[in-house]
Amino acid sequence: MQQSESNSELESLRNNETSLWRLLKTLLSPKTMPHIVMISALSIILHIMASSNSLTNITAVLFISLSIGYSVTAIGSRNERIRNWTIAESKESNAEDSKAMIFIKKFNICLFPLAVSLISTIVIITLFGENGLIPQAYDLIPLFLASLFVLWAIIQGISFSTLASSLSANNTKEEGAVLNLKTSTIFNGLILMGFATVVVGIFQFLKEPSSQPLDVLFENWIYLFLILALYGSTSAWTWKLRALGEKNKSLNSFSNRWTLICHIFLSWHILTIWRQNFMSPNSIEIFIEELLLMIFTVFMAIWSLTSKGYATKFKLLDEENSLPWGLAFGYAYAGSVAMLTNVFDEITTVMTIGHSVVVITVIYVYRKVLMNVYSKHDDGILIRRLAAKVNTETDNPSNVTYNVNNISIQDSVVIDSEISNPPEEKEDGELNIQPPHDEDWQEDKDVDWDNQTDDKTISSDVEWDESIEMD
């Protein structure tokens, strides 16, 4: 029976998880709700401002300043005074105040990050404004902010992969039947293609309500082929790697879950690329999708950075300051999306590049995680084999390890049938080789020790003095 073997990388992925619900409650706590309301309102207002060419530069500066303001708030949140400034405490209110007035008064917790943002705006305008020290850089600020969309795409891919690998590790099967590699690959492929067909069919019916099921296949066969081709290529790319743990239940179970979750996520992003280029979605549909994707990305980024595995590496990140870090990232992400529509003429091309970056990132992380997990599995097998070999060699007298003068020496000792006593080790660590019981073991009967022969050596003609003088 195959024993369940512990894997240090799987254990690390399991320990990396923190409660999603606890994080969600932290982000949506009534004590910090004004921050969420404010980012929603300001993002919409600034997004509208960015559509005007004359306000594009100042809008980009405001987005960057708000991100800096909440980053400073997150760093300073360990200070009790700053934390009290940014978290609403339950206080006694006047009986005449309505619920709306009570909620409005809570917005005083936004004053500190807004004050830091105002200072940041003044500094940026002073340095890079039209009349600043480096005025040439002012027109480059929107381009810089829009270009960060690629970075957010990479963060989205990594954050999702962190969550997916942790969930896959925590739901691995330690016991019970597990499908072999070929069967599990086919099974996951069928689930993936079923998911892709259903999802693209939904958008097809939204676009053309009179569409028939066969229309979904004929009009979107290229998309379905891309999903199948990607799944087949990644499966072939990692086949030998996954085959190493085929007999291990936990590794096999992890690989199946990890593979399916990653490819479902990939199929969604490929579908977004397909829809934006070939299904002509309206602007409202794109805006809603990107808004939901932004919220998802921010949430996943906060989760991955505040999870147990990363919290020990980045001391400035924890669940207590997860909200200001998330808001800082949210303002930067929203600013990038707002700048895309003005800085780049073809928004579809830019969005396609962003989603393509996510796809490439997830594919890279998918194989990297498998390599990390299976390499630890190989290390464990190697260690167990070496340990078994040492035990076997210790039991076998023909291969003995000795400790001579505190130095470990391993050598092969040929045991002749005439030698009855094997080497022994003294208490001080020196090697004591016992002679055989035959007392004449040094006597060679074929040698005549008394026979004198002519001396043919070079010293035969040398006369030696009886005494040697030493200076």
C-alpha positions in Angstrom: 0.0 0.0 0.0 1.3 3.5 -0.9 1.9 5.5 2.2 0.9 9.1 2.3 4.2 11.0 2.2 4.6 14.5 3.6 5.7 17.2 1.2 7.2 20.4 2.6 6.1 22.5 -0.4 2.5 21.3 0.0 2.6 22.0 3.7 3.9 25.5 2.9 1.0 26.1 0.4 -1.4 24.9 3.1 0.0 27.2 5.7 -0.1 30.1 3.2 -3.9 30.3 3.4 -5.7 32.8 5.5 -9.4 33.1 5.9 -11.0 34.8 2.9 -14.2 35.5 4.9 -12.2 37.1 7.7 -10.4 39.3 5.2 -13.7 40.2 3.5 -15.2 41.1 6.9 -12.1 43.3 7.6 -12.4 45.1 4.3 -16.2 45.6 4.6 -16.2 46.5 8.3 -18.6 49.3 9.2 -15.7 51.0 11.0 -13.9 51.5 7.7 -16.9 51.6 5.3 -16.4 55.4 4.5 -13.1 54.5 2.8 -14.9 52.0 0.5 -17.6 54.6 -0.3 -15.0 57.3 -1.0 -12.9 55.2 -3.4 -16.1 54.2 -5.3 -17.2 57.8 -5.7 -13.8 59.3 -6.4 -12.9 56.6 -9.0 -16.1 57.3 -11.0 -15.6 61.1 -10.8 -12.0 60.9 -11.8 -12.8 58.4 -14.5 -15.2 61.0 -16.0 -12.6 63.7 -15.7 -10.0 61.6 -17.5 -12.2 61.6 -20.6 -11.5 65.3 -21.1 -8.1 65.9 -22.7 -7.5 69.1 -20.8 -8.0 67.2 -17.4 -6.1 64.0 -18.2 -2.8 65.1 -16.7 -4.3 66.4 -13.4 -6.5 63.4 -13.1 -3.5 61.1 -13.4 -1.7 63.1 -10.7 -4.8 62.8 -8.4 -5.0 59.0 -8.8 -1.3 58.7 -8.0 -1.6 61.0 -5.0 -4.5 59.1 -3.6 -2.5 55.9 -4.0 0.4 57.5 -2.2 -1.8 58.8 0.6 -3.2 55.4 1.4 0.2 53.7 1.1 1.5 56.1 3.8 -1.6 55.4 5.8 -0.9 51.6 5.6 2.7 52.0 6.6 1.7 54.3 9.6 -1.2 52.1 10.7 1.0 50.4 13.3 1.0 53.8 15.1 -2.0 53.9 17.5 -2.7 57.5 16.8 -2.9 57.1 13.0 -4.9 54.0 13.4 -7.4 55.8 15.5 -7.6 58.6 12.9 -8.5 56.1 10.1 -10.9 53.7 11.9 -14.3 54.9 13.1 -15.0 54.2 16.7 -18.5 53.8 18.1 -19.3 57.1 19.9 -22.4 58.5 21.4 -24.3 60.6 18.9 -26.8 63.3 19.4 -30.4 62.1 19.5 -31.3 64.6 16.8 -28.8 63.2 14.3 -30.3 61.0 11.6 -28.7 57.8 10.4 -27.4 59.6 7.3 -25.8 62.4 9.5 -24.2 59.8 11.7 -22.7 58.0 8.6 -21.5 61.3 7.2 -19.7 62.2 10.4 -17.8 58.9 10.1 -16.0 60.3 7.0 -13.6 62.1 9.2 -11.6 58.9 9.2 -10.7 59.8 5.5 -9.1 63.1 6.5 -5.6 61.7 7.2 -5.1 59.9 3.9 -6.7 62.8 2.0 -4.3 65.2 3.7 -1.3 63.1 2.7 -2.8 62.9 -0.8 -3.1 66.7 -1.0 0.6 67.0 0.1 1.6 64.5 -2.6 -0.3 66.4 -5.2 1.4 69.6 -4.3 4.8 67.9 -4.4 4.2 66.3 -7.8 2.9 69.5 -9.4 5.9 71.4 -8.0 8.3 68.9 -9.5 6.6 67.9 -12.7 3.9 70.5 -13.3 3.7 72.8 -16.3 5.6 75.4 -14.3 7.5 72.9 -12.2 11.2 72.0 -12.0 10.8 69.2 -14.7 7.8 70.3 -16.8 8.7 67.9 -19.6 7.6 65.0 -17.5 4.1 66.3 -16.9 2.7 64.9 -20.1 4.3 61.5 -19.4 2.5 60.9 -16.1 -0.7 59.6 -17.8 1.3 57.3 -20.0 3.2 56.0 -17.0 0.0 55.3 -15.1 -1.6 53.6 -18.1 1.5 51.5 -18.6 1.1 50.1 -15.1 -1.9 48.1 -16.3 0.6 45.5 -17.5 2.0 45.3 -14.0 -1.5 45.0 -12.5 -2.1 42.1 -14.9 1.0 40.3 -13.7 -0.1 40.9 -10.1 -3.5 39.6 -10.9 -2.0 36.3 -12.3 0.3 35.8 -9.4 -2.3 36.6 -6.8 -4.9 34.2 -8.3 -2.2 31.5 -8.6 -1.3 32.0 -4.9 -5.0 31.5 -3.9 -5.6 28.6 -6.3 -2.5 26.7 -5.2 -3.3 27.2 -1.5 -6.9 26.0 -2.0 -5.7 23.0 -4.1 -3.2 22.0 -1.4 -5.8 22.3 1.4 -8.2 20.1 -0.5 -5.9 17.3 -1.5 -7.0 13.7 -0.9 -4.7 11.7 1.4 -6.7 8.5 1.1 -9.1 6.9 -1.3 -8.9 6.2 -5.0 -7.2 8.7 -7.3 -7.4 8.7 -11.1 -4.3 7.9 -12.9 -2.6 10.6 -15.0 -4.1 9.7 -18.4 -7.7 9.4 -17.0 -7.4 12.5 -14.9 -6.1 14.5 -17.8 -9.0 13.4 -20.0 -11.5 14.0 -17.2 -10.2 17.6 -16.5 -10.2 18.3 -20.3 -13.9 17.3 -20.6 -14.8 19.6 -17.6 -12.8 22.4 -19.0 -14.4 22.2 -22.5 -17.8 21.9 -21.0 -17.2 25.1 -18.9 -15.8 27.0 -21.9 -18.8 26.0 -24.1 -21.4 27.0 -21.5 -19.8 30.4 -20.8 -19.3 31.4 -24.4 -22.8 30.2 -25.1 -24.2 32.6 -22.5 -22.5 35.5 -24.1 -23.5 34.3 -27.5 -27.2 34.3 -26.5 -26.8 37.7 -24.9 -25.5 39.0 -28.2 -28.0 37.1 -30.4 -31.0 35.8 -28.4 -32.1 33.8 -31.5 -28.9 31.7 -31.6 -29.1 27.9 -31.6 -26.7 25.6 -29.7 -25.0 24.7 -33.0 -24.4 28.4 -33.7 -22.4 28.6 -30.5 -20.1 25.9 -31.7 -19.8 27.1 -35.3 -19.3 30.8 -34.5 -16.9 30.2 -31.6 -15.0 27.1 -32.7 -11.7 29.1 -32.8 -12.1 30.1 -29.2 -12.9 26.5 -28.2 -10.0 25.2 -30.2 -7.6 27.7 -28.5 -8.8 26.4 -25.1 -8.3 22.8 -26.1 -4.9 23.6 -27.7 -3.7 25.4 -24.6 -4.8 22.6 -22.3 -3.2 20.0 -24.5 0.1 21.9 -24.8 0.4 22.6 -21.1 -0.5 19.0 -20.3 2.2 17.7 -22.6 4.7 20.3 -21.2 4.2 19.1 -17.7 3.5 15.4 -18.4 6.8 14.0 -17.3 6.8 16.3 -14.2 3.3 15.2 -13.1 4.1 11.5 -13.8 6.7 11.6 -11.0 3.9 11.7 -8.4 1.3 9.6 -10.1 1.5 6.9 -7.4 1.3 9.5 -4.6 -2.3 10.2 -3.6 -1.7 13.7 -2.2 0.5 14.9 -5.1 -1.9 13.4 -7.7 -4.9 15.0 -6.1 -3.1 18.4 -5.8 -2.0 18.2 -9.5 -5.6 17.5 -10.7 -7.2 20.3 -8.7 -4.4 22.8 -9.5 -4.5 22.0 -13.2 -8.3 22.3 -13.5 -8.6 25.6 -11.5 -5.7 27.3 -13.5 -7.2 26.3 -16.9 -10.7 27.5 -16.0 -9.2 30.8 -15.0 -7.2 30.9 -18.3 -10.3 30.0 -20.3 -12.1 33.1 -18.8 -9.3 35.5 -19.8 -9.1 34.0 -23.3 -12.9 34.4 -23.6 -12.5 38.1 -22.6 -9.9 38.5 -25.4 -12.2 36.7 -27.8 -15.3 38.7 -26.9 -13.5 42.1 -27.1 -12.1 41.3 -30.6 -14.8 39.2 -32.2 -18.1 39.5 -30.3 -18.4 43.3 -30.2 -19.5 43.9 -26.6 -20.9 47.3 -25.7 -19.0 49.8 -23.6 -21.2 49.2 -20.5 -20.5 45.5 -20.6 -16.8 46.1 -20.8 -16.9 48.6 -18.0 -18.8 46.3 -15.7 -16.5 43.4 -16.5 -13.3 45.4 -15.9 -14.8 46.9 -12.7 -15.5 43.4 -11.3 -12.1 42.3 -12.5 -10.5 45.2 -10.7 -12.3 44.4 -7.5 -11.3 40.8 -7.8 -7.7 41.7 -8.5 -7.5 44.1 -5.6 -9.0 41.5 -3.2 -6.7 38.7 -4.5 -3.7 41.0 -4.2 -4.6 41.9 -0.6 -5.2 38.3 0.3 -1.9 37.0 -1.2 0.1 39.8 0.4 -1.5 39.4 3.9 -1.5 35.5 3.8 0.7 33.7 6.3 3.3 32.8 3.8 4.0 36.4 2.7 3.2 38.1 6.0 6.4 36.7 7.5 8.5 38.1 4.6 6.9 41.5 4.3 6.6 43.0 7.8 4.5 46.0 6.6 1.7 43.7 5.4 -0.9 42.1 7.7 -4.6 41.9 8.0 -4.8 45.0 10.2 -3.5 47.3 7.5 -4.9 45.3 4.6 -7.6 47.8 3.9 -5.3 50.9 3.3 -3.0 48.7 1.1 -5.9 47.5 -0.9 -7.2 51.1 -1.3 -3.8 52.2 -2.5 -3.7 49.5 -5.0 -7.3 50.1 -6.0 -6.6 53.8 -6.8 -3.6 52.9 -8.8 -5.5 50.2 -10.7 -8.5 52.5 -11.3 -6.2 55.2 -12.6 -4.5 52.9 -15.0 -7.9 51.8 -16.5 -9.0 55.5 -16.7 -5.9 56.5 -18.5 -6.1 53.7 -21.0 -9.1 55.2 -22.8 -7.3 58.5 -23.4 -3.6 57.7 -23.7 -4.1 54.8 -26.2 -6.3 55.2 -29.3 -7.2 51.5 -29.5 -8.5 50.4 -26.1 -9.3 46.9 -27.3 -5.6 46.3 -28.2 -4.4 47.4 -24.8 -7.0 45.3 -23.0 -6.0 42.3 -25.1 -2.4 42.8 -24.1 -3.3 43.0 -20.5 -5.4 39.8 -20.5 -2.6 38.1 -22.5 -0.1 39.0 -19.9 -2.4 37.4 -17.2 -2.6 34.2 -19.3 1.2 34.0 -19.7 1.8 34.7 -16.0 -0.6 32.0 -14.9 0.9 29.5 -17.3 4.4 30.3 -15.9 3.3 30.1 -12.3 1.3 26.8 -13.0 4.5 25.0 -14.1 6.6 26.6 -11.5 4.4 25.5 -8.6 4.4 21.9 -10.0 8.2 22.0 -10.2 8.5 23.2 -6.6 6.1 20.6 -5.3 7.5 17.7 -7.3 11.1 18.7 -6.6 10.5 18.4 -2.9 8.9 15.0 -3.6 12.1 13.9 -5.5 14.2 15.2 -2.6 12.2 13.1 -0.2 12.6 10.0 -2.3 16.3 10.6 -2.7 16.8 11.0 1.1 14.8 7.8 1.8 16.8 5.9 -0.8 20.1 7.1 0.7 18.8 6.2 4.2 17.8 2.7 3.0 21.2 2.3 1.4 23.0 3.3 4.5 21.0 0.8 6.6 21.7 -1.9 4.1 25.4 -1.2 4.0 25.5 -1.1 7.8 24.0 -4.6 7.9 26.3 -5.8 5.2 29.9 -6.4 6.6 31.4 -6.0 3.1 30.8 -2.2 3.2 31.5 -0.6 6.6 31.9 3.0 7.6 34.6 3.7 10.2 35.3 6.7 12.3 39.1 7.2 12.3 40.3 10.2 14.2 36.9 11.9 14.0 36.9 11.5 10.2 34.2 9.4 8.6 35.8 6.9 6.1 33.7 4.5 4.1 35.6 1.7 2.4 35.0 -1.8 1.1 36.7 -4.5 3.1 37.1 -7.8 1.3 36.5 -10.6 3.8 38.6 -13.6 2.8 37.4 -17.0 4.0 40.6 -17.6 5.8 40.1 -14.4 7.9 37.8 -15.1 10.8 38.0 -11.8 12.7 36.6 -8.7 11.0 38.0 -5.2 11.8 36.9 -3.8 15.2 36.7 -0.2 16.4 38.4 0.8 19.6 36.7 3.2 22.1 39.0 6.0 21.0 37.8 5.7 17.4 40.9 4.0 16.0 40.6 0.9 13.8 41.8 -2.3 15.3 42.3 -5.1 12.8 42.7 -8.4 14.5 45.0 -11.0 13.0 43.6 -14.4 12.2 43.9 -17.3 14.7 46.8 -18.8 12.7 49.9 -17.7 14.6 52.2 -18.4 11.6 50.4 -15.9 9.4 53.6 -13.9 8.8 55.7 -17.0 8.0 56.4 -17.7 4.4 57.8 -21.2 4.1 59.0 -20.7 0.6 61.5 -18.1 1.6 65.0 -19.0 2.8 65.9 -16.3 5.2 69.4 -17.7 6.0 70.5 -17.8 2.4 73.1 -15.2 1.6 73.3 -13.8 -1.9 75.7 -11.6 -3.6 75.1 -8.0 -2.9 74.4 -6.3 -6.3 73.2 -3.0 -5.0 75.0 0.3 -5.4 76.0 0.4 -1.8 78.2 -2.8 -2.1 81.3 -0.8 -3.1 80.9 1.9 -0.4 83.0 1.8 2.7 81.2 3.0 5.7 82.9 4.5 8.7 82.0 3.2 12.1 81.3 6.6 13.4 79.5 9.5 11.8 80.4 13.0 12.8 77.6 15.5 13.2 78.3 19.2 12.8 
